[in-house]
Amino acid sequence: MTSILGISAFYHDSAAALILDGNIIAAAQEERFSRKKHDARYPVNAVNYILKESNLKLSEIDHIVFF
């Protein structure tokens, strides 16, 4: 099982997504948690949500990619 955590931040609408074996498992934009429209900060809440929903720890992620 290959797991990939994708992160987009520091520009416009920061977000995170998790892909397991080529399938999108979860995705979330940071503004849903921060309530700040077009939140460009690092998506710490989105990442935490995705890991919690997928029952994975950060140490179990095979690859982390950044846009």
PyMOL Python script that loads the backbone (N, CA, C, O; Angstrom):
from pymol import cmd

cmd.read_pdbstr("""\
ATOM      1  N   MET A   1       0.846  -1.173   0.000  1.00  0.00           N
ATOM      2  CA  MET A   1       0.000   0.000   0.000  1.00  0.00           C
ATOM      3  C   MET A   1       0.892   1.237   0.000  1.00  0.00           C
ATOM      4  O   MET A   1       1.699   1.413   0.913  1.00  0.00           O
ATOM      5  N   THR A   2       0.761   2.077  -0.987  1.00  0.00           N
ATOM      6  CA  THR A   2       1.516   3.318  -1.079  1.00  0.00           C
ATOM      7  C   THR A   2       0.625   4.480  -0.675  1.00  0.00           C
ATOM      8  O   THR A   2      -0.472   4.645  -1.209  1.00  0.00           O
ATOM      9  N   SER A   3       1.097   5.283   0.266  1.00  0.00           N
ATOM     10  CA  SER A   3       0.331   6.438   0.727  1.00  0.00           C
ATOM     11  C   SER A   3       1.079   7.719   0.393  1.00  0.00           C
ATOM     12  O   SER A   3       2.289   7.820   0.593  1.00  0.00           O
ATOM     13  N   ILE A   4       0.333   8.702  -0.122  1.00  0.00           N
ATOM     14  CA  ILE A   4       0.904   9.979  -0.512  1.00  0.00           C
ATOM     15  C   ILE A   4       0.072  11.090   0.115  1.00  0.00           C
ATOM     16  O   ILE A   4      -1.145  11.143  -0.061  1.00  0.00           O
ATOM     17  N   LEU A   5       0.738  11.970   0.842  1.00  0.00           N
ATOM     18  CA  LEU A   5       0.089  13.149   1.402  1.00  0.00           C
ATOM     19  C   LEU A   5       0.502  14.338   0.557  1.00  0.00           C
ATOM     20  O   LEU A   5       1.686  14.666   0.474  1.00  0.00           O
ATOM     21  N   GLY A   6      -0.466  14.980  -0.066  1.00  0.00           N
ATOM     22  CA  GLY A   6      -0.204  16.155  -0.883  1.00  0.00           C
ATOM     23  C   GLY A   6      -0.591  17.409  -0.128  1.00  0.00           C
ATOM     24  O   GLY A   6      -1.650  17.472   0.496  1.00  0.00           O
ATOM     25  N   ILE A   7       0.289  18.418  -0.190  1.00  0.00           N
ATOM     26  CA  ILE A   7       0.048  19.665   0.536  1.00  0.00           C
ATOM     27  C   ILE A   7       0.221  20.846  -0.414  1.00  0.00           C
ATOM     28  O   ILE A   7       1.184  20.919  -1.177  1.00  0.00           O
ATOM     29  N   SER A   8      -0.723  21.753  -0.347  1.00  0.00           N
ATOM     30  CA  SER A   8      -0.653  23.011  -1.095  1.00  0.00           C
ATOM     31  C   SER A   8      -0.773  24.134  -0.075  1.00  0.00           C
ATOM     32  O   SER A   8      -1.728  24.168   0.700  1.00  0.00           O
ATOM     33  N   ALA A   9       0.203  25.067  -0.070  1.00  0.00           N
ATOM     34  CA  ALA A   9       0.176  26.129   0.943  1.00  0.00           C
ATOM     35  C   ALA A   9       0.984  27.341   0.498  1.00  0.00           C
ATOM     36  O   ALA A   9       1.739  27.297  -0.473  1.00  0.00           O
ATOM     37  N   PHE A  10       0.797  28.415   1.241  1.00  0.00           N
ATOM     38  CA  PHE A  10       1.545  29.659   1.111  1.00  0.00           C
ATOM     39  C   PHE A  10       1.236  30.439  -0.164  1.00  0.00           C
ATOM     40  O   PHE A  10       2.015  31.296  -0.580  1.00  0.00           O
ATOM     41  N   TYR A  11       0.103  30.139  -0.775  1.00  0.00           N
ATOM     42  CA  TYR A  11      -0.304  30.911  -1.941  1.00  0.00           C
ATOM     43  C   TYR A  11      -1.777  31.269  -1.824  1.00  0.00           C
ATOM     44  O   TYR A  11      -2.106  32.376  -1.397  1.00  0.00           O
ATOM     45  N   HIS A  12      -2.657  30.372  -2.187  1.00  0.00           N
ATOM     46  CA  HIS A  12      -4.094  30.658  -2.214  1.00  0.00           C
ATOM     47  C   HIS A  12      -4.843  29.383  -1.882  1.00  0.00           C
ATOM     48  O   HIS A  12      -4.598  28.350  -2.506  1.00  0.00           O
ATOM     49  N   ASP A  13      -5.747  29.427  -0.917  1.00  0.00           N
ATOM     50  CA  ASP A  13      -6.556  28.266  -0.549  1.00  0.00           C
ATOM     51  C   ASP A  13      -5.702  27.036  -0.233  1.00  0.00           C
ATOM     52  O   ASP A  13      -5.732  26.049  -0.968  1.00  0.00           O
ATOM     53  N   SER A  14      -4.957  27.100   0.840  1.00  0.00           N
ATOM     54  CA  SER A  14      -4.128  25.949   1.212  1.00  0.00           C
ATOM     55  C   SER A  14      -5.002  24.727   1.490  1.00  0.00           C
ATOM     56  O   SER A  14      -6.144  24.846   1.935  1.00  0.00           O
ATOM     57  N   ALA A  15      -4.437  23.552   1.217  1.00  0.00           N
ATOM     58  CA  ALA A  15      -5.213  22.317   1.331  1.00  0.00           C
ATOM     59  C   ALA A  15      -4.283  21.121   1.484  1.00  0.00           C
ATOM     60  O   ALA A  15      -3.067  21.226   1.327  1.00  0.00           O
ATOM     61  N   ALA A  16      -4.892  19.985   1.794  1.00  0.00           N
ATOM     62  CA  ALA A  16      -4.156  18.724   1.887  1.00  0.00           C
ATOM     63  C   ALA A  16      -5.025  17.611   1.315  1.00  0.00           C
ATOM     64  O   ALA A  16      -6.254  17.680   1.351  1.00  0.00           O
ATOM     65  N   ALA A  17      -4.363  16.583   0.787  1.00  0.00           N
ATOM     66  CA  ALA A  17      -5.080  15.431   0.232  1.00  0.00           C
ATOM     67  C   ALA A  17      -4.275  14.167   0.506  1.00  0.00           C
ATOM     68  O   ALA A  17      -3.047  14.201   0.596  1.00  0.00           O
ATOM     69  N   LEU A  18      -4.983  13.064   0.635  1.00  0.00           N
ATOM     70  CA  LEU A  18      -4.340  11.763   0.861  1.00  0.00           C
ATOM     71  C   LEU A  18      -4.741  10.812  -0.255  1.00  0.00           C
ATOM     72  O   LEU A  18      -5.919  10.667  -0.583  1.00  0.00           O
ATOM     73  N   ILE A  19      -3.728  10.167  -0.832  1.00  0.00           N
ATOM     74  CA  ILE A  19      -3.947   9.184  -1.888  1.00  0.00           C
ATOM     75  C   ILE A  19      -3.364   7.859  -1.421  1.00  0.00           C
ATOM     76  O   ILE A  19      -2.202   7.796  -1.020  1.00  0.00           O
ATOM     77  N   LEU A  20      -4.166   6.802  -1.471  1.00  0.00           N
ATOM     78  CA  LEU A  20      -3.714   5.458  -1.136  1.00  0.00           C
ATOM     79  C   LEU A  20      -3.872   4.578  -2.369  1.00  0.00           C
ATOM     80  O   LEU A  20      -4.972   4.428  -2.899  1.00  0.00           O
ATOM     81  N   ASP A  21      -2.781   4.008  -2.813  1.00  0.00           N
ATOM     82  CA  ASP A  21      -2.781   3.135  -3.990  1.00  0.00           C
ATOM     83  C   ASP A  21      -3.517   3.761  -5.173  1.00  0.00           C
ATOM     84  O   ASP A  21      -4.270   3.077  -5.866  1.00  0.00           O
ATOM     85  N   GLY A  22      -3.303   5.057  -5.407  1.00  0.00           N
ATOM     86  CA  GLY A  22      -3.883   5.736  -6.554  1.00  0.00           C
ATOM     87  C   GLY A  22      -5.304   6.226  -6.366  1.00  0.00           C
ATOM     88  O   GLY A  22      -5.870   6.818  -7.284  1.00  0.00           O
ATOM     89  N   ASN A  23      -5.897   6.000  -5.209  1.00  0.00           N
ATOM     90  CA  ASN A  23      -7.273   6.445  -4.941  1.00  0.00           C
ATOM     91  C   ASN A  23      -7.275   7.588  -3.937  1.00  0.00           C
ATOM     92  O   ASN A  23      -6.578   7.535  -2.923  1.00  0.00           O
ATOM     93  N   ILE A  24      -8.061   8.621  -4.223  1.00  0.00           N
ATOM     94  CA  ILE A  24      -8.185   9.739  -3.294  1.00  0.00           C
ATOM     95  C   ILE A  24      -9.013   9.272  -2.101  1.00  0.00           C
ATOM     96  O   ILE A  24     -10.158   8.847  -2.258  1.00  0.00           O
ATOM     97  N   ILE A  25      -8.436   9.353  -0.932  1.00  0.00           N
ATOM     98  CA  ILE A  25      -9.093   8.911   0.296  1.00  0.00           C
ATOM     99  C   ILE A  25      -9.740  10.092   1.017  1.00  0.00           C
ATOM    100  O   ILE A  25     -10.858   9.985   1.520  1.00  0.00           O
ATOM    101  N   ALA A  26      -9.032  11.211   1.064  1.00  0.00           N
ATOM    102  CA  ALA A  26      -9.553  12.390   1.753  1.00  0.00           C
ATOM    103  C   ALA A  26      -8.874  13.636   1.204  1.00  0.00           C
ATOM    104  O   ALA A  26      -7.737  13.587   0.734  1.00  0.00           O
ATOM    105  N   ALA A  27      -9.593  14.755   1.271  1.00  0.00           N
ATOM    106  CA  ALA A  27      -9.049  16.048   0.869  1.00  0.00           C
ATOM    107  C   ALA A  27      -9.799  17.129   1.637  1.00  0.00           C
ATOM    108  O   ALA A  27     -10.999  17.009   1.886  1.00  0.00           O
ATOM    109  N   ALA A  28      -9.079  18.184   2.009  1.00  0.00           N
ATOM    110  CA  ALA A  28      -9.717  19.263   2.763  1.00  0.00           C
ATOM    111  C   ALA A  28      -8.948  20.561   2.574  1.00  0.00           C
ATOM    112  O   ALA A  28      -7.722  20.562   2.465  1.00  0.00           O
ATOM    113  N   GLN A  29      -9.686  21.665   2.536  1.00  0.00           N
ATOM    114  CA  GLN A  29      -9.079  22.984   2.482  1.00  0.00           C
ATOM    115  C   GLN A  29      -8.983  23.544   3.899  1.00  0.00           C
ATOM    116  O   GLN A  29      -9.870  23.329   4.726  1.00  0.00           O
ATOM    117  N   GLU A  30      -7.912  24.254   4.162  1.00  0.00           N
ATOM    118  CA  GLU A  30      -7.682  24.802   5.499  1.00  0.00           C
ATOM    119  C   GLU A  30      -8.768  25.790   5.907  1.00  0.00           C
ATOM    120  O   GLU A  30      -9.092  25.881   7.091  1.00  0.00           O
ATOM    121  N   GLU A  31      -9.334  26.527   4.971  1.00  0.00           N
ATOM    122  CA  GLU A  31     -10.341  27.537   5.315  1.00  0.00           C
ATOM    123  C   GLU A  31     -11.588  26.934   5.962  1.00  0.00           C
ATOM    124  O   GLU A  31     -12.319  27.638   6.659  1.00  0.00           O
ATOM    125  N   ARG A  32     -11.836  25.664   5.747  1.00  0.00           N
ATOM    126  CA  ARG A  32     -12.979  25.016   6.399  1.00  0.00           C
ATOM    127  C   ARG A  32     -12.785  24.938   7.910  1.00  0.00           C
ATOM    128  O   ARG A  32     -13.757  24.912   8.664  1.00  0.00           O
ATOM    129  N   PHE A  33     -11.544  24.899   8.345  1.00  0.00           N
ATOM    130  CA  PHE A  33     -11.237  24.792   9.769  1.00  0.00           C
ATOM    131  C   PHE A  33     -10.917  26.153  10.394  1.00  0.00           C
ATOM    132  O   PHE A  33     -11.295  26.421  11.535  1.00  0.00           O
ATOM    133  N   SER A  34     -10.224  27.001   9.649  1.00  0.00           N
ATOM    134  CA  SER A  34      -9.818  28.302  10.183  1.00  0.00           C
ATOM    135  C   SER A  34     -10.903  29.365  10.025  1.00  0.00           C
ATOM    136  O   SER A  34     -10.875  30.395  10.699  1.00  0.00           O
ATOM    137  N   ARG A  35     -11.853  29.109   9.135  1.00  0.00           N
ATOM    138  CA  ARG A  35     -12.925  30.070   8.824  1.00  0.00           C
ATOM    139  C   ARG A  35     -12.380  31.372   8.236  1.00  0.00           C
ATOM    140  O   ARG A  35     -13.039  32.410   8.300  1.00  0.00           O
ATOM    141  N   LYS A  36     -11.172  31.313   7.663  1.00  0.00           N
ATOM    142  CA  LYS A  36     -10.579  32.474   7.001  1.00  0.00           C
ATOM    143  C   LYS A  36     -10.589  32.214   5.497  1.00  0.00           C
ATOM    144  O   LYS A  36      -9.893  31.320   5.016  1.00  0.00           O
ATOM    145  N   LYS A  37     -11.360  32.975   4.768  1.00  0.00           N
ATOM    146  CA  LYS A  37     -11.498  32.805   3.318  1.00  0.00           C
ATOM    147  C   LYS A  37     -10.128  32.914   2.640  1.00  0.00           C
ATOM    148  O   LYS A  37      -9.353  33.825   2.929  1.00  0.00           O
ATOM    149  N   HIS A  38      -9.843  31.976   1.740  1.00  0.00           N
ATOM    150  CA  HIS A  38      -8.583  31.927   0.978  1.00  0.00           C
ATOM    151  C   HIS A  38      -7.367  31.836   1.897  1.00  0.00           C
ATOM    152  O   HIS A  38      -6.337  32.452   1.622  1.00  0.00           O
ATOM    153  N   ASP A  39      -7.475  31.082   2.971  1.00  0.00           N
ATOM    154  CA  ASP A  39      -6.387  30.924   3.932  1.00  0.00           C
ATOM    155  C   ASP A  39      -5.173  30.315   3.239  1.00  0.00           C
ATOM    156  O   ASP A  39      -5.254  29.219   2.683  1.00  0.00           O
ATOM    157  N   ALA A  40      -4.055  31.021   3.274  1.00  0.00           N
ATOM    158  CA  ALA A  40      -2.850  30.567   2.589  1.00  0.00           C
ATOM    159  C   ALA A  40      -1.820  29.946   3.536  1.00  0.00           C
ATOM    160  O   ALA A  40      -0.760  29.507   3.091  1.00  0.00           O
ATOM    161  N   ARG A  41      -2.122  29.905   4.829  1.00  0.00           N
ATOM    162  CA  ARG A  41      -1.164  29.352   5.797  1.00  0.00           C
ATOM    163  C   ARG A  41      -1.002  27.842   5.597  1.00  0.00           C
ATOM    164  O   ARG A  41      -1.777  27.206   4.884  1.00  0.00           O
ATOM    165  N   TYR A  42       0.025  27.291   6.246  1.00  0.00           N
ATOM    166  CA  TYR A  42       0.233  25.849   6.197  1.00  0.00           C
ATOM    167  C   TYR A  42      -1.031  25.154   6.707  1.00  0.00           C
ATOM    168  O   TYR A  42      -1.549  25.532   7.759  1.00  0.00           O
ATOM    169  N   PRO A  43      -1.538  24.153   5.993  1.00  0.00           N
ATOM    170  CA  PRO A  43      -2.823  23.523   6.340  1.00  0.00           C
ATOM    171  C   PRO A  43      -2.742  22.484   7.455  1.00  0.00           C
ATOM    172  O   PRO A  43      -3.087  21.320   7.251  1.00  0.00           O
ATOM    173  N   VAL A  44      -2.290  22.903   8.620  1.00  0.00           N
ATOM    174  CA  VAL A  44      -2.113  21.971   9.741  1.00  0.00           C
ATOM    175  C   VAL A  44      -3.425  21.300  10.130  1.00  0.00           C
ATOM    176  O   VAL A  44      -3.436  20.103  10.421  1.00  0.00           O
ATOM    177  N   ASN A  45      -4.522  22.036  10.142  1.00  0.00           N
ATOM    178  CA  ASN A  45      -5.815  21.445  10.510  1.00  0.00           C
ATOM    179  C   ASN A  45      -6.312  20.469   9.441  1.00  0.00           C
ATOM    180  O   ASN A  45      -6.880  19.427   9.768  1.00  0.00           O
ATOM    181  N   ALA A  46      -6.102  20.800   8.180  1.00  0.00           N
ATOM    182  CA  ALA A  46      -6.513  19.912   7.091  1.00  0.00           C
ATOM    183  C   ALA A  46      -5.701  18.608   7.129  1.00  0.00           C
ATOM    184  O   ALA A  46      -6.253  17.526   6.928  1.00  0.00           O
ATOM    185  N   VAL A  47      -4.416  18.712   7.382  1.00  0.00           N
ATOM    186  CA  VAL A  47      -3.567  17.522   7.473  1.00  0.00           C
ATOM    187  C   VAL A  47      -4.013  16.651   8.651  1.00  0.00           C
ATOM    188  O   VAL A  47      -4.158  15.436   8.509  1.00  0.00           O
ATOM    189  N   ASN A  48      -4.226  17.265   9.798  1.00  0.00           N
ATOM    190  CA  ASN A  48      -4.673  16.501  10.968  1.00  0.00           C
ATOM    191  C   ASN A  48      -6.005  15.808  10.715  1.00  0.00           C
ATOM    192  O   ASN A  48      -6.191  14.659  11.117  1.00  0.00           O
ATOM    193  N   TYR A  49      -6.928  16.492  10.057  1.00  0.00           N
ATOM    194  CA  TYR A  49      -8.236  15.909   9.721  1.00  0.00           C
ATOM    195  C   TYR A  49      -8.071  14.689   8.813  1.00  0.00           C
ATOM    196  O   TYR A  49      -8.676  13.643   9.047  1.00  0.00           O
ATOM    197  N   ILE A  50      -7.263  14.834   7.797  1.00  0.00           N
ATOM    198  CA  ILE A  50      -7.056  13.741   6.836  1.00  0.00           C
ATOM    199  C   ILE A  50      -6.435  12.523   7.518  1.00  0.00           C
ATOM    200  O   ILE A  50      -6.865  11.393   7.288  1.00  0.00           O
ATOM    201  N   LEU A  51      -5.434  12.751   8.349  1.00  0.00           N
ATOM    202  CA  LEU A  51      -4.795  11.628   9.044  1.00  0.00           C
ATOM    203  C   LEU A  51      -5.776  10.956  10.001  1.00  0.00           C
ATOM    204  O   LEU A  51      -5.798   9.730  10.108  1.00  0.00           O
ATOM    205  N   LYS A  52      -6.581  11.748  10.691  1.00  0.00           N
ATOM    206  CA  LYS A  52      -7.564  11.178  11.617  1.00  0.00           C
ATOM    207  C   LYS A  52      -8.616  10.365  10.869  1.00  0.00           C
ATOM    208  O   LYS A  52      -8.957   9.261  11.294  1.00  0.00           O
ATOM    209  N   GLU A  53      -9.130  10.890   9.768  1.00  0.00           N
ATOM    210  CA  GLU A  53     -10.164  10.200   8.989  1.00  0.00           C
ATOM    211  C   GLU A  53      -9.655   8.906   8.363  1.00  0.00           C
ATOM    212  O   GLU A  53     -10.416   7.953   8.194  1.00  0.00           O
ATOM    213  N   SER A  54      -8.381   8.874   8.023  1.00  0.00           N
ATOM    214  CA  SER A  54      -7.817   7.688   7.377  1.00  0.00           C
ATOM    215  C   SER A  54      -7.207   6.711   8.381  1.00  0.00           C
ATOM    216  O   SER A  54      -6.729   5.644   7.995  1.00  0.00           O
ATOM    217  N   ASN A  55      -7.219   7.068   9.663  1.00  0.00           N
ATOM    218  CA  ASN A  55      -6.624   6.232  10.713  1.00  0.00           C
ATOM    219  C   ASN A  55      -5.152   5.944  10.457  1.00  0.00           C
ATOM    220  O   ASN A  55      -4.674   4.837  10.702  1.00  0.00           O
ATOM    221  N   LEU A  56      -4.435   6.955   9.961  1.00  0.00           N
ATOM    222  CA  LEU A  56      -2.997   6.832   9.720  1.00  0.00           C
ATOM    223  C   LEU A  56      -2.244   7.819  10.588  1.00  0.00           C
ATOM    224  O   LEU A  56      -2.779   8.854  10.986  1.00  0.00           O
ATOM    225  N   LYS A  57      -0.990   7.484  10.877  1.00  0.00           N
ATOM    226  CA  LYS A  57      -0.083   8.406  11.554  1.00  0.00           C
ATOM    227  C   LYS A  57       0.833   8.996  10.483  1.00  0.00           C
ATOM    228  O   LYS A  57       1.033   8.395   9.428  1.00  0.00           O
ATOM    229  N   LEU A  58       1.377  10.156  10.758  1.00  0.00           N
ATOM    230  CA  LEU A  58       2.277  10.778   9.797  1.00  0.00           C
ATOM    231  C   LEU A  58       3.455   9.864   9.478  1.00  0.00           C
ATOM    232  O   LEU A  58       3.946   9.863   8.349  1.00  0.00           O
ATOM    233  N   SER A  59       3.907   9.097  10.446  1.00  0.00           N
ATOM    234  CA  SER A  59       5.027   8.168  10.239  1.00  0.00           C
ATOM    235  C   SER A  59       4.675   7.025   9.290  1.00  0.00           C
ATOM    236  O   SER A  59       5.569   6.337   8.797  1.00  0.00           O
ATOM    237  N   GLU A  60       3.389   6.814   9.028  1.00  0.00           N
ATOM    238  CA  GLU A  60       2.956   5.746   8.123  1.00  0.00           C
ATOM    239  C   GLU A  60       2.799   6.222   6.681  1.00  0.00           C
ATOM    240  O   GLU A  60       2.510   5.421   5.793  1.00  0.00           O
ATOM    241  N   ILE A  61       2.985   7.506   6.447  1.00  0.00           N
ATOM    242  CA  ILE A  61       2.880   8.056   5.092  1.00  0.00           C
ATOM    243  C   ILE A  61       4.177   7.773   4.347  1.00  0.00           C
ATOM    244  O   ILE A  61       5.262   8.036   4.865  1.00  0.00           O
ATOM    245  N   ASP A  62       4.070   7.236   3.126  1.00  0.00           N
ATOM    246  CA  ASP A  62       5.254   6.887   2.339  1.00  0.00           C
ATOM    247  C   ASP A  62       5.907   8.109   1.696  1.00  0.00           C
ATOM    248  O   ASP A  62       7.132   8.228   1.678  1.00  0.00           O
ATOM    249  N   HIS A  63       5.080   9.019   1.168  1.00  0.00           N
ATOM    250  CA  HIS A  63       5.610  10.187   0.447  1.00  0.00           C
ATOM    251  C   HIS A  63       4.796  11.419   0.828  1.00  0.00           C
ATOM    252  O   HIS A  63       3.581  11.347   1.007  1.00  0.00           O
ATOM    253  N   ILE A  64       5.481  12.537   0.946  1.00  0.00           N
ATOM    254  CA  ILE A  64       4.809  13.815   1.155  1.00  0.00           C
ATOM    255  C   ILE A  64       5.244  14.731   0.015  1.00  0.00           C
ATOM    256  O   ILE A  64       6.436  14.927  -0.224  1.00  0.00           O
ATOM    257  N   VAL A  65       4.259  15.286  -0.682  1.00  0.00           N
ATOM    258  CA  VAL A  65       4.560  16.168  -1.810  1.00  0.00           C
ATOM    259  C   VAL A  65       4.017  17.553  -1.515  1.00  0.00           C
ATOM    260  O   VAL A  65       2.999  17.705  -0.838  1.00  0.00           O
ATOM    261  N   PHE A  66       4.709  18.566  -2.031  1.00  0.00           N
ATOM    262  CA  PHE A  66       4.331  19.951  -1.787  1.00  0.00           C
ATOM    263  C   PHE A  66       4.227  20.685  -3.116  1.00  0.00           C
ATOM    264  O   PHE A  66       5.086  20.555  -3.988  1.00  0.00           O
ATOM    265  N   PHE A  67       3.170  21.448  -3.246  1.00  0.00           N
ATOM    266  CA  PHE A  67       3.001  22.283  -4.441  1.00  0.00           C
ATOM    267  C   PHE A  67       3.337  23.699  -4.089  1.00  0.00           C
ATOM    268  O   PHE A  67       3.265  24.582  -4.944  1.00  0.00           O
TER     269      PHE A  67
END
""", "prot")
cmd.dss("prot")
cmd.show_as("cartoon", "prot")
cmd.util.cbc("prot")
cmd.orient("prot")
